[in-house]
Amino acid sequence: MKKQNRLRTSYTSMMARVAALLMTWEVILFLIFVVVIIVNSYLSPYFLDLFNILDTTFNFMEKAIVALPMILVIICGDIDISVAGIIALSSLLMGMVSAAGAPTGVVVLVGLGTGLSAGALNGFLITRVGIPAIAVTIGSMSLFRGISYAVLGDQAYTKYPESFAFFGQGYIGNTIIPFELVLFIVLAIVFGLLLHRTTFGRKVYAIGNNPISARFSGVRVNRIRWGVFSLTGTMSGLAAILLTSRIGSTRPNIASGWELEIITTVVLGGVAISGGKGNILGVIIGIFLIGFLKFGMGLINVPGKVMNIVIGFLLIFAIMLPGYIRALRDRSLLKRQREKPGKTSPRLAG
């Protein structure tokens, strides 16, 4: 009898752990992703073509790369709305030096350097001057984009070295695997280790949960935040290199509206907009979910405005569902507590 009770208890415990796992946002998001794959495969015979699937990643890898440092920014409790403006400014300066005859290596360094400088400026104004992140990045977004429009107007830079095209259009060796996809996978691993396996990552979570407590615990809050904004700027510069290489030109409206799409992806991936919570895995699933959802809708000629509506509903669903899951979990826990023998129901006790 005791053995049966132990087995029953063990089985109940195992089922509770499985249920808890199935109710995590990453698993739910993955199941939604599987549904999207199945539906798209049914609606279009071209969706599951391996070349098409790999090739469509060109359309969202630059956003995905910027989303990685954006995770750190939002977990810290901040926001960066200037990333698309940094891409525009970086692309502008790359176009200028390329038009002057600079080789590919110099063009790449200018793109990365511009992104780093812009991100460091944001971080300085936020941490040293004390201006809120949303105010700083809205202002710098307008500044960086405005510089691009002031310099270019309705013109464009189109003269780039031939070898520069590889970054945004190239494949690994003689395969059909895009260079951008491989670069994103490498960066995702690096950011995953940084966030989840280092002291720096633990400090980021601590700042997002309670910056005052983190400061009293010895965390150099402003230094960490400045580093996170600088990193976001650098990754925006990298995205500018990839995007400019892919389209082969620099225009003032390059990457227009990307800041909201990137933030949407990060929030969809389970990162709390209030800070202190989130992980890399959920965001990676969210990136491919949105990317393949748009790809599938494109194959059946869904208009772009309708795509935005679908993505908007998906974001609202993503924000509401975790709260609903927590409510169900709390209700289930309360029910189990009431059913325990020898325990008085809270309602009866009252």
Number of C-alpha atoms within 10 A of each C-alpha: 6 7 8 9 10 11 12 12 12 12 12 12 12 12 12 12 12 11 12 11 13 13 16 15 19 21 14 17 20 16 13 15 19 13 13 17 18 13 14 21 15 12 14 13 10 16 22 15 11 11 12 13 16 13 16 15 19 21 14 19 25 25 24 26 24 28 28 24 26 29 32 31 25 26 26 28 22 22 24 26 24 28 36 29 32 32 35 31 30 35 33 31 18 29 25 19 17 21 15 11 14 15 16 18 11 14 24 22 15 23 29 23 17 26 31 24 18 27 29 21 18 25 30 21 17 22 17 12 9 12 15 13 21 15 15 21 24 16 14 22 22 14 16 23 22 18 16 23 18 11 12 16 13 10 11 14 20 16 16 25 17 11 12 21 19 16 20 23 18 18 17 13 9 6 7 14 17 22 18 24 21 14 13 18 14 12 16 21 13 12 18 17 13 15 22 14 11 11 10 14 20 14 22 27 23 23 26 24 18 14 21 13 12 18 15 10 11 9 18 14 21 18 13 19 22 22 17 24 29 23 24 32 34 28 29 34 34 27 30 33 26 26 27 30 23 18 13 18 17 28 20 26 17 22 20 13 13 19 20 14 16 25 22 21 28 28 21 26 27 25 24 19 21 14 23 21 20 22 19 25 15 23 25 20 21 25 24 18 23 22 20 21 19 20 20 23 19 13 14 13 9 13 10 12 9 11 15 13 11 15 19 13 11 15 17 12 12 19 18 11 14 16 11 11 14 13 12 13 15 12 12 12 12 13 12 10 14 15 12 10 7 7 10 13 14 10 7 6 7 6
